[in-house]
Amino acid sequence: MTESPEVLMRAAGLRVTGPRLAVYQALDTATATGRHLTAAVVTDAVRTRLGAVSTQAVYDCLEALTAAGLVRRIEPAGHPALYETRVGDNHHHLVCRGCGRTADVDCSHGTAPCLTPADDLGFVVDEAEVVFWGRCADCAASQAPSSDGLRVRQARGPAGARPVLPSRAPGAAGPSFTTA
């Protein structure tokens, strides 16, 4: 059985507050379904649960939960930061260049760091963050050949998605999307 958010927060030395609980619960629910949330989506979820709460309060909660090791922040290039509650293991992420979908992928090496630099320059390396870029199955399937034989990507995201700016990952064309 996993610990309650209140127990996790207290064990990490954090005060348990309504906004922190709401932020953690929104992220934990999303993580359980394989989703990674932007701060804007977390803010919407917290406002639905609590009513009025400032955007700054949500950012403060995200910062405190991340610093305490209860939440993980990932920053795919060209996309807004994403948050999840899957922490304490050595996993990486797949990011779709088309729609921005982000998925967890277990590290094939098992222990951190899973990669070592050719020259560590005196650093004591304890972690490697890997982001795999490509196209999800839906985006790959939506690429239809055009009349000139080139592949054209349709700019659409998953049902219920809304565009997120900035919209381009390295080499990407068109908007990225996030789901609530």
N, C-alpha and C positions, 0 to 999 in steps of 0.2 A: 504494500500500500504506500502511495506517495504521500508526502507531507502536505498539509494545507498551506495555502499562500501565507496565512498569518504566522504559522510556525517557521516557514522558510525565511520570512522577513525578519522575524525576531532573532533567529539563529544567525542571520547576516548582520545583525546590529542595526536594523532599520526600525523606525517607528511604523506601526501599522496604521495607515490612514485610509479613508474611503477612496480618495483618488488613486493611491498606490494599489489598493486591492482591485479597483475597477480596471486599471491599466493592466495589471498582471493577469487578471481573469480574461480580459479581451485577448491578450496575447496567447494565453494558455489554450483557450478555446480554438484559436486559429492554428496554433502549432499542432494541436491534436488532429486537425484535418489537413495538415501539410501546407498551410498557408503562412506567409510572411507578411507582416503588415507595416505600412508606412505610418509615420506619426500622425498624419492627417486622418487615416482610417481608424487608428487607435482613438484619436480625439472624438471622432463621430461615435464610436462604440461607447466611450466613457460618458459622453453627453446623453446618449440614449439611456444609460444605466442610472446616472446621477442627476441629470438635468444640467444646470449651468456649471461649467468648469472652464477655466481659461486654457487657452492653447499653451501658454507658458507653464501652467501647472502640469499639464501632460508631459511636456518636454522635461520638466524637472523630475517627474516620476520616472520617466524612461532613463534619464541620466543616473538617478540613484539606484534603480534596479539593475542597470547595466554595470555600474561601478561595484555593486555588491555581488555580481556574478550570477544573478537570478535571471537575467535577460541577456540575450546576445544581439549585438548590432552588426549587421553586415552592410557593406557599402559597395554594391556592384557599380562599376564605372559607368557614368552617364545616367544613373538612376538614383532616386531618393533612397536614403537609408531605410533598411528594413529591419524589423525586430522579430524575435522569436524567443520562446522559453526553452528550447532544446539547448541545454548547456551541459558542460562537463563531459562531453564525449568528443571524439575526434572526427567530426563530419565536415563535409564541404557542401558546395552548392552548384547547381546547374541553373543557368539563366538563359532564357530564350531571347534571342536578338529581335524576334518579331513582336511578341506581345509582352515581354518582360516577366513572364511567369518564372518563379523561382522555386526550386525544389531541393530538398535535402538529398544528399548522396553520402553513404557511408564511405569512409576512407578505406582503400584497399590495403593500406599498410597496417592499420590498426592503432598504432601508438603515435603520439606527437613527439617531435615533429615528423611528419611523414616524408618530408623532403629536406635535404641539406644543401646549402649553397656550395658552389665550387670553392669559394673562399669566404669564410665567416667573418673575416676582418676583425677578429677578436671578440665578436659577439658570442654570447652563450644563447644559442637558439633553442627555444622551447616550444615553438608553435610555427606552423606554416598554414597560411590561409589560401585555399585554392578555390577559384571560381572557374567552372567549365562553361564556356559560351557555345551556343549553337541554336538550333530551332527546335521547339517542342513539336510533338507529333501533329498537333492541330495546325500550326503555322507551316510546317513542312508540307502537309497535305493541301493547304490552301494556296500554295504557289503553283499557279497555272502557267503553262507556256503561252507567251504572247504571239502575235502574228509574225514577229521578226525572229521567233525562236528563243528569245530571252525569257527567263523566268521572272514573273511579276508577282510581288508580294501584295496581298490584299491587306490594307490597314484596318484591321478589326481585332478586337480583343474578345475575351470570353464573355458570355452572357452576363449582363449586370456590371460589366467593367466600365471604368471611366478613365480617360486619358490622364497620364501623369507627366508633368514637365519637370526637369528637362527630359526630352523624349528619346534621346539617341544613345545607344550603347556603341562601343567601338565597332564600326562597320555596319551598323544597323540602319535601316531605312524606315521611316514612318514612326507613328506614335507608339509608346509603350502603354500598358494598361495595368491597373491594379483592381482587385476585387475587394469588396467590403467584407 
